[in-house]
Amino acid sequence: MELITRSGEPDVATTEADARKAFRIMKAGGVAVLPLSVSYAIFAHTARAVERIYELKQRSQTKPNGVIGNWDIFREVMETTPRDRDLVRCITLDHDLPLSVIAPFQRDHDWLRTVEFGGLRRSTKGNTMDLLMNAGPLHNALARMSWESASPLMGSSANVSLTGSKFTLEDVQDSLKNGCDIVLDYGRSRYANDYAIGSTIIELPTWKVLRWGGCFEQQAGIILKQFGVELPPRPLAGPLSLV
């Protein structure tokens, strides 16, 4: 396992170099722990590496992974309405906040041409995919590389399942870290929260909230102001994490 430690979120050039290194390792079949703004995450590209994620997380076989995305991937691959696109643009581009969306996708899109069946099967449910967008500079660099090379990156939060999202590398279980090929440490995640939950997840086209993330209240306020839609408030209690 290769560990790269930075004192906080690095500059653009260093982030880009770290992203290129992690991307090369994942493309070659490795598993990476990534410091995203929403939480630490574990991602891979190949089918065997995706299976390693399940083993390291002790994850239920019925739970699909998420996929690293950006506006280009969302716009071109996901099957959405103009209203849905306005929502995602508003949250991720206009207000620079992270967001996960679950929506139908184009299974025959060219972006998916290199993905192995096992990896795609583990990262979709029926005709839908969970796409994570705008989860920090490292995430955005990896999303761009993924889009440009048609190499989807699939994974989940870096934690043993049902123990809550981890916002520092120290909190990620050693059994998980030690099983990875590269681990990046950028300090505390930007959207660390007391709920131990990563990104907000919204289903499209229903706009149903499937997970109330760390900055949900800010997102809900924006959606109410811009679209006149009031999302249900965060439950007082619930599972630590769905991922």
Protein Blocks (a to p, Z undefined) as FASTA:
>chain_A
ZZdddehjadfklmmmmmmmmmmmmmnopacddddfkbccdddfbfmlmmmmmmmnopaf
kbccdddddfklmmmmpccdfklmmmmmmmmmmnopacdddddddfkbmklmmpcfklmm
mmcghjaccddehiajklmmmmmmmmmnopacdddddddehibpafbfklpcfklmmmpm
bdcdebjafkbcfkopacdddddfklpafbdcfklmmmmmmmmmmnopacddddfbdcfb
fZZ
